[in-house]
């Protein structure tokens, strides 16, 4: 197995969203031996699953409701067959879709990003990651304090990051106690002002929490360091310094099997974080959908000259983080339109012998009660594959089997090839 290595993301400007002038510099695509790109539209579900009642999500439909409420213009996604997967207002089923299309059902227990991405990598979970709607048990907090060397914590409740620092930030600055909180996801989050608990110290105690505290029955999907700054009434999170400590899967995920077979594996966005870095040769951190698409453009340009098989896995987080959790269907719609525009530019230069797979990891219906993820099917569009309907896939793991098949790697995991 290759050693894992990380690299810094490219220096990049905030605009424009996509540089159409880049087509000329992508003329070296023919050097690629094989390229498979997967783009996960985080939170973009397409209708509740049969088991949604177990999650309180009957009636959720992220894409359907966003299209009904806000009417985004999605000509590129429509041309690929998005409107043929399900009835979507303003996105008709085109007579001749340019991609294979369908939807996938999640088998794993849970509806978070880690669970969704793990199943996309061929790992199905029979038990969900633990969640704590009433806060963490006393024994877990006591163990954290003992291991982290703190006398007490503040919070210990489900809350949003902005709410918790507004509520407890001043007391944290006064007492020095770290703020510990969770959400509807399987997360153990530690917030601290950088003048009270420096970044290195915050990262250290979160690493301890990952290795010594949040284990066994309390093995949450992610421990997250959440630094903030500012003064009372003006506290702000430092998003660029957030750090995730993810639980590693017990089975070999797709990217590790590809890596061991000589395929270069590249993460863009938070994908690698969701696997604790396992199986990725290169990791590119991003701050937004715009940033993610910009990095993808440069990665493809760079790899086009390398002449090596490559799998690029992208997560675009804005749909979920900025709009789904904030019940903002109009912002969600604008974000979809921005992606649709960027996708059109990508397709102009995407090589015909390579594969592009667009999907999601769960739903996050911004019109549905609450701010939690929703248990939904996810759409998929596969470009440069035999086009037309592929029907309902019974597991997200079909994505893993399909990627492995593309590279000729014997697949050892759940899922069947989408052919």
Backbone torsions as a table, in degrees:
resi	resn	phi	psi	omega
1	UNK	NA	136.9	177.3
2	UNK	-67.3	152.0	173.3
3	UNK	-72.7	146.0	178.8
4	UNK	-76.0	143.0	176.5
5	UNK	-143.4	147.4	-179.6
6	UNK	-115.4	157.9	174.6
7	UNK	-144.3	157.0	179.3
8	UNK	-74.3	150.2	177.5
9	UNK	-71.5	163.4	179.6
10	UNK	-65.2	152.1	168.9
11	UNK	-72.7	127.7	-171.9
12	UNK	-143.8	148.5	179.2
13	UNK	-88.0	156.6	-176.5
14	UNK	-75.5	-14.2	-176.4
15	UNK	-150.3	157.1	-1.2
16	UNK	-76.3	172.3	-177.7
17	UNK	-60.1	-38.9	178.5
18	UNK	-145.1	136.9	-178.0
19	UNK	-95.4	100.5	-179.2
20	UNK	-66.0	-20.7	-179.8
21	UNK	-72.5	-6.0	-176.7
22	UNK	-74.9	-10.2	-175.0
23	UNK	-57.5	-38.1	-177.6
24	UNK	-64.0	-32.4	-176.1
25	UNK	-84.5	1.6	179.0
26	UNK	-102.3	20.2	-175.6
27	UNK	-70.1	-11.7	-178.8
28	UNK	-88.3	13.7	-177.6
29	UNK	-54.2	-32.3	-173.1
30	UNK	-62.5	-15.9	179.0
31	UNK	-71.2	-20.7	-178.5
32	UNK	-66.2	135.3	174.6
33	UNK	-76.8	-50.6	177.2
34	UNK	-157.0	136.5	-179.7
35	UNK	-134.7	129.8	173.4
36	UNK	-128.1	122.8	179.8
37	UNK	-114.4	125.9	174.1
38	UNK	-113.4	125.9	176.2
39	UNK	-113.6	119.7	177.1
40	UNK	-98.8	117.3	175.1
41	UNK	-86.5	96.9	-169.3
42	UNK	-60.4	119.0	176.0
43	UNK	88.0	4.9	-174.3
44	UNK	-94.0	75.2	176.8
45	UNK	-78.4	172.8	-176.2
46	UNK	-140.5	46.9	174.2
47	UNK	115.0	138.6	-172.1
48	UNK	-66.1	147.4	-179.8
49	UNK	-81.6	164.5	178.0
50	UNK	-58.1	-29.2	-179.2
51	UNK	-93.4	14.5	-176.8
52	UNK	-62.0	-25.0	178.1
53	UNK	-60.8	-28.8	178.1
54	UNK	-69.0	-15.5	-177.0
55	UNK	-115.4	2.5	-177.7
56	UNK	72.3	28.8	-171.6
57	UNK	-118.4	15.9	178.0
58	UNK	-61.7	129.2	-178.3
59	UNK	100.0	-10.2	179.6
60	UNK	-72.7	147.6	-179.8
61	UNK	-167.1	87.5	-172.2
62	UNK	-57.1	-59.6	-177.9
63	UNK	-65.2	-43.1	-178.5
64	UNK	-60.2	-44.9	-177.7
65	UNK	-74.1	-38.1	177.1
66	UNK	-62.4	-41.9	178.5
67	UNK	-66.0	-38.0	179.8
68	UNK	-70.7	-42.6	-175.1
69	UNK	-79.4	-37.5	-168.4
70	UNK	-122.2	-11.2	172.9
71	UNK	55.2	53.2	178.3
72	UNK	-65.6	149.1	174.7
73	UNK	-92.3	116.1	-174.2
74	UNK	-129.7	62.4	-175.9
75	UNK	-64.0	-36.0	-177.7
76	UNK	-71.2	-49.9	176.9
77	UNK	-60.9	-36.6	177.5
78	UNK	-63.7	-39.7	-178.8
79	UNK	-67.2	-24.1	179.1
80	UNK	-82.8	-16.6	177.6
81	UNK	118.3	13.1	-178.5
82	UNK	-57.5	-42.5	-178.3
83	UNK	-72.4	-7.3	176.7
84	UNK	-91.0	-14.2	179.9
85	UNK	-74.4	-42.6	178.4
86	UNK	-153.8	159.9	178.8
87	UNK	-69.0	117.3	-179.7
88	UNK	-127.3	123.5	178.9
89	UNK	-57.9	127.7	177.4
90	UNK	81.7	-1.8	177.8
91	UNK	-126.3	83.6	-176.6
92	UNK	-69.8	160.1	174.4
93	UNK	-77.1	111.1	-178.8
94	UNK	-68.5	144.1	-178.1
95	UNK	-62.2	-29.7	-176.9
96	UNK	-135.2	78.6	-179.6
97	UNK	-58.8	146.0	-177.4
98	UNK	-91.2	7.0	-177.3
99	UNK	-144.6	163.6	166.5
100	UNK	-73.8	145.4	-175.0
101	UNK	-148.1	158.5	178.2
102	UNK	169.6	-163.5	175.7
103	UNK	-135.9	159.0	-179.5
104	UNK	-122.2	146.2	178.1
105	UNK	-105.3	137.0	178.2
106	UNK	-83.3	131.2	177.7
107	UNK	-92.5	-38.6	-175.1
108	UNK	-60.8	150.7	175.4
109	UNK	-78.3	122.3	-179.4
110	UNK	129.1	170.5	-178.8
111	UNK	-149.6	38.5	-179.8
112	UNK	-111.5	173.5	-176.4
113	UNK	-65.6	-39.7	179.8
114	UNK	-62.3	-49.4	179.6
115	UNK	-59.2	-45.2	-179.1
116	UNK	-63.7	-45.4	-179.6
117	UNK	-69.1	-37.3	177.2
118	UNK	-61.5	-41.4	179.4
119	UNK	-69.2	-36.0	173.8
120	UNK	-60.7	-26.3	177.4
121	UNK	-91.5	7.4	173.5
122	UNK	96.0	8.3	-177.8
123	UNK	-110.4	118.2	179.2
124	UNK	-103.3	133.4	-178.5
125	UNK	-102.9	126.0	177.7
126	UNK	-84.3	-23.5	177.7
127	UNK	-120.2	135.1	179.6
128	UNK	-72.0	156.8	170.2
129	UNK	-62.2	146.6	-178.1
130	UNK	-67.8	142.2	174.2
131	UNK	-124.1	162.7	-171.7
132	UNK	-136.5	74.0	-177.7
133	UNK	-65.0	-18.3	177.8
134	UNK	-107.0	11.9	-175.0
135	UNK	92.1	170.0	-176.6
136	UNK	-79.6	147.9	178.6
137	UNK	-65.6	154.5	-176.1
138	UNK	-56.7	-39.9	-176.9
139	UNK	-65.1	-31.6	178.1
140	UNK	-70.2	-42.8	178.5
141	UNK	-65.1	-40.7	178.2
142	UNK	-62.4	-40.7	178.7
143	UNK	-65.6	-41.2	177.8
144	UNK	-60.0	-46.9	-179.4
145	UNK	-62.0	-41.2	-179.9
146	UNK	-64.0	-45.6	-177.6
147	UNK	-73.8	-35.6	-175.6
148	UNK	-88.5	-10.7	177.9
149	UNK	76.6	32.3	177.1
150	UNK	-115.6	150.8	-176.9
151	UNK	-82.7	-24.0	-178.6
152	UNK	-164.4	170.8	174.9
153	UNK	-129.1	162.7	173.2
154	UNK	-109.1	154.5	173.9
155	UNK	92.0	-98.1	-174.7
156	UNK	51.6	60.0	-179.6
157	UNK	-155.8	161.6	170.4
158	UNK	-74.1	133.9	-179.9
159	UNK	-166.4	161.3	172.1
160	UNK	-81.1	155.7	-177.2
161	UNK	-63.0	-37.9	179.7
162	UNK	-70.7	-38.6	179.8
163	UNK	-66.0	-42.6	-173.4
164	UNK	-68.1	-37.4	179.7
165	UNK	-76.4	-30.0	174.6
166	UNK	-66.8	-38.5	-177.2
167	UNK	-74.8	-41.4	-169.2
168	UNK	-121.1	0.3	-176.1
169	UNK	-58.9	-44.5	-178.0
170	UNK	-65.7	-41.6	178.6
171	UNK	-65.5	-36.5	176.2
172	UNK	-61.6	-44.9	179.6
173	UNK	-63.2	-37.4	-178.9
174	UNK	-72.0	-41.3	-173.1
175	UNK	-97.3	-26.9	-175.0
176	UNK	83.0	-0.2	-179.7
177	UNK	-75.0	132.7	176.6
178	UNK	-65.0	149.9	176.2
179	UNK	-92.6	121.3	179.6
180	UNK	-114.3	129.8	-179.3
181	UNK	-153.2	171.6	-179.6
182	UNK	-136.3	-166.2	177.2
183	UNK	-151.6	-166.0	175.3
184	UNK	-69.1	-19.4	177.0
185	UNK	-81.4	169.2	177.5
186	UNK	-85.1	81.8	-176.6
187	UNK	-137.9	146.7	171.8
188	UNK	-118.1	106.1	-172.8
189	UNK	-109.6	137.8	179.3
190	UNK	-123.0	116.1	179.2
191	UNK	-105.5	140.3	179.8
192	UNK	-154.5	142.0	173.7
193	UNK	-74.1	135.3	-173.9
194	UNK	-66.2	-19.8	176.5
195	UNK	-82.7	-14.7	-179.5
196	UNK	-99.6	-49.4	175.7
197	UNK	-123.8	102.0	-177.5
198	UNK	-57.1	157.8	-175.8
199	UNK	-53.6	-47.0	-177.2
200	UNK	-59.7	-39.6	179.2
201	UNK	-68.6	-42.2	178.5
202	UNK	-60.9	-45.3	178.4
203	UNK	-61.9	-39.0	-178.5
204	UNK	-64.0	-46.2	-177.9
205	UNK	-70.8	-28.7	175.5
206	UNK	-71.3	-35.8	175.2
207	UNK	-64.2	-40.7	176.5
208	UNK	-63.0	-43.5	179.2
209	UNK	-60.2	-38.2	179.5
210	UNK	-67.0	-44.0	-172.3
211	UNK	-86.4	-29.4	-170.9
212	UNK	-121.0	-17.5	-173.6
213	UNK	-110.6	-57.3	-176.4
214	UNK	-87.0	70.5	-177.6
215	UNK	-133.0	169.3	178.5
216	UNK	60.8	-130.9	-179.0
217	UNK	-65.2	-18.0	178.8
218	UNK	-104.3	25.5	-179.2
219	UNK	-75.9	77.6	-179.4
220	UNK	-63.3	161.0	179.4
221	UNK	-63.6	-40.6	-176.8
222	UNK	-146.1	140.2	162.7
223	UNK	-101.9	131.4	-172.8
224	UNK	-126.8	126.2	173.0
225	UNK	-85.6	126.2	-175.1
226	UNK	-125.0	82.3	178.8
227	UNK	-73.9	150.0	173.7
228	UNK	-141.8	171.7	-176.3
229	UNK	-146.1	-178.5	177.6
230	UNK	98.9	-172.0	-178.4
231	UNK	-116.5	166.8	-178.6
232	UNK	-53.4	130.5	-175.5
233	UNK	89.1	-14.2	-177.9
234	UNK	-136.8	29.3	177.0
235	UNK	-68.5	139.7	177.4
236	UNK	-137.3	141.4	176.8
237	UNK	-73.3	146.4	176.6
238	UNK	-100.1	85.0	-172.0
239	UNK	-59.0	-37.5	-177.7
240	UNK	-67.8	-14.5	180.0
241	UNK	-105.5	2.1	174.1
242	UNK	-58.5	144.7	177.5
243	UNK	-139.9	129.3	-179.2
244	UNK	-101.9	138.8	174.9
245	UNK	-119.8	97.4	-172.1
246	UNK	-90.4	151.0	172.3
247	UNK	-69.5	135.9	179.5
248	UNK	-88.3	141.1	178.6
249	UNK	-67.7	149.9	179.0
250	UNK	-80.4	-22.5	179.0
251	UNK	-106.9	161.0	-179.6
252	UNK	-72.0	120.4	176.5
253	UNK	-79.0	168.6	-179.5
254	UNK	-46.6	-53.8	-171.4
255	UNK	-63.9	-29.8	178.0
256	UNK	-70.6	-40.3	177.7
257	UNK	-65.5	-37.5	176.5
258	UNK	-65.8	-45.1	-178.8
259	UNK	-58.8	-44.1	-179.9
260	UNK	-67.6	-17.1	178.4
261	UNK	-98.5	8.3	174.7
262	UNK	93.5	7.9	176.8
263	UNK	-88.0	127.7	176.7
264	UNK	-68.4	130.1	-177.6
265	UNK	-115.6	127.7	-172.9
266	UNK	-128.1	129.6	175.8
267	UNK	-106.1	136.5	173.3
268	UNK	-126.0	126.4	-175.0
269	UNK	89.9	-146.8	-171.8
270	UNK	-91.9	6.8	-173.8
271	UNK	-55.0	-53.0	-177.3
272	UNK	-60.1	-36.1	179.3
273	UNK	-59.2	-34.5	-176.4
274	UNK	-72.1	-11.9	177.8
275	UNK	-116.2	12.1	-175.6
276	UNK	62.5	26.6	180.0
277	UNK	81.7	-3.7	-173.2
278	UNK	-63.7	123.9	171.7
279	UNK	87.7	6.6	-179.7
280	UNK	-110.8	127.2	176.3
281	UNK	-73.4	-37.8	-175.7
282	UNK	-135.2	140.7	-178.7
283	UNK	-128.2	125.2	179.0
284	UNK	-115.7	112.4	175.6
285	UNK	-76.7	146.2	178.7
286	UNK	-137.1	162.4	-177.1
287	UNK	-112.6	-7.6	-175.8
288	UNK	-168.7	171.6	173.5
289	UNK	-59.4	-43.6	179.3
290	UNK	-57.2	-46.5	179.0
291	UNK	-61.5	-43.8	-179.1
292	UNK	-61.3	-43.8	179.7
293	UNK	-69.1	-33.5	177.7
294	UNK	-65.7	-44.2	178.5
295	UNK	-64.2	-40.4	177.9
296	UNK	-58.4	-44.2	177.9
297	UNK	-56.0	-46.5	-178.1
298	UNK	-72.2	-35.4	177.9
299	UNK	-64.0	-42.9	179.3
300	UNK	-64.8	-41.5	178.1
301	UNK	-60.5	-43.8	-179.2
302	UNK	-67.0	-45.7	-177.3
303	UNK	-71.1	-22.2	178.8
304	UNK	-63.4	-21.9	-179.7
305	UNK	-95.9	-8.5	-172.7
306	UNK	-84.9	-27.3	179.7
307	UNK	67.5	32.2	-178.9
308	UNK	-126.9	142.9	176.1
309	UNK	-57.9	137.9	-176.2
310	UNK	-145.4	139.8	173.0
311	UNK	-117.2	119.5	179.7
312	UNK	-110.9	123.8	-179.0
313	UNK	-117.2	119.1	-173.6
314	UNK	-113.9	137.9	168.2
315	UNK	-117.9	126.2	175.1
316	UNK	-106.1	111.2	-164.1
317	UNK	-94.8	-15.3	-170.6
318	UNK	-60.3	-37.2	-179.1
319	UNK	-53.7	-46.2	-176.7
320	UNK	-78.6	-56.0	-170.7
321	UNK	-70.4	-42.8	-173.6
322	UNK	-90.4	-27.7	-170.4
323	UNK	-124.4	-43.4	180.0
324	UNK	-63.6	-50.8	-178.8
325	UNK	-69.4	-14.9	-177.9
326	UNK	-107.9	12.4	177.1
327	UNK	51.5	50.7	-176.2
328	UNK	-122.5	83.9	-179.0
329	UNK	-66.3	-30.8	179.3
330	UNK	-68.2	-43.4	176.5
331	UNK	-64.2	-38.5	176.9
332	UNK	-59.6	-44.1	-179.5
333	UNK	-64.4	-42.7	178.4
334	UNK	-61.5	-40.0	180.0
335	UNK	-65.0	-38.6	175.8
336	UNK	-63.4	-40.1	178.9
337	UNK	-65.0	-40.9	177.8
338	UNK	-61.8	-43.0	178.3
339	UNK	-65.0	-40.8	179.9
340	UNK	-58.7	-40.5	178.7
341	UNK	-65.3	-45.4	179.6
342	UNK	-65.1	-36.5	179.6
343	UNK	-64.1	-39.0	178.2
344	UNK	-58.9	-42.7	179.0
345	UNK	-66.7	-39.4	179.1
346	UNK	-62.8	-42.8	-176.7
347	UNK	-66.7	-25.0	179.8
348	UNK	-62.9	-29.2	-175.5
349	UNK	-117.8	-1.7	-175.8
350	UNK	-68.8	129.2	-174.4
351	UNK	-68.5	142.4	-174.9
352	UNK	-68.8	-22.6	-179.1
353	UNK	-93.6	7.7	176.6
354	UNK	-109.4	171.6	-172.9
355	UNK	-125.3	138.2	175.7
356	UNK	-123.8	126.4	-177.0
357	UNK	-123.8	118.1	-179.0
358	UNK	-111.2	126.4	-177.6
359	UNK	-152.4	-160.9	177.9
360	UNK	-144.4	177.6	-177.2
361	UNK	-116.3	-16.7	179.6
362	UNK	-178.9	-179.9	173.7
363	UNK	-99.5	162.3	170.7
364	UNK	-155.4	74.4	-174.0
365	UNK	-68.3	111.5	-177.0
366	UNK	-72.1	-8.8	178.7
367	UNK	-99.9	-3.8	-174.8
368	UNK	-89.1	148.0	179.9
369	UNK	-56.2	138.9	-179.1
370	UNK	87.5	-178.8	-178.2
371	UNK	-124.6	16.9	-176.3
372	UNK	-86.8	165.2	169.4
373	UNK	-60.5	161.1	179.1
374	UNK	-123.8	142.6	-176.2
375	UNK	-79.9	95.7	-174.2
376	UNK	-131.4	158.0	163.9
377	UNK	-63.1	160.7	172.9
378	UNK	-121.2	145.8	177.2
379	UNK	-78.8	161.8	166.5
380	UNK	-144.6	143.6	175.1
381	UNK	-130.2	125.6	-176.8
382	UNK	-121.0	112.0	-175.5
383	UNK	-91.0	141.8	-177.8
384	UNK	68.9	31.9	170.8
385	UNK	-122.4	164.0	174.7
386	UNK	-53.1	118.0	-171.1
387	UNK	-77.6	174.4	179.1
388	UNK	109.0	177.0	-176.2
389	UNK	-71.5	137.6	176.6
390	UNK	-115.6	0.7	174.0
391	UNK	75.9	-169.1	-179.8
392	UNK	-83.3	122.4	175.7
393	UNK	-89.9	138.8	-172.3
394	UNK	-86.9	4.1	176.0
395	UNK	-161.7	145.4	170.9
396	UNK	-60.3	-22.7	-176.6
397	UNK	-64.7	-14.1	175.2
398	UNK	-60.5	-27.5	175.1
399	UNK	-61.5	-46.1	-178.9
400	UNK	-61.9	-46.2	-179.8
401	UNK	-61.6	-36.0	-178.7
402	UNK	-69.9	-41.8	178.0
403	UNK	-64.6	-46.2	179.7
404	UNK	-59.8	-42.0	179.4
405	UNK	-62.6	-38.8	179.6
406	UNK	-58.8	-39.9	-178.7
407	UNK	-90.4	1.0	-179.0
408	UNK	69.9	27.1	179.8
409	UNK	-95.5	124.0	177.7
410	UNK	-56.5	126.6	-174.8
411	UNK	-91.9	126.5	176.9
412	UNK	-120.6	91.0	-178.3
413	UNK	170.4	-176.3	179.6
414	UNK	-74.4	162.9	174.1
415	UNK	106.0	156.4	177.2
416	UNK	-126.3	149.5	-177.6
417	UNK	-65.9	133.7	173.6
418	UNK	-84.7	109.1	-174.9
419	UNK	-127.2	NA	NA
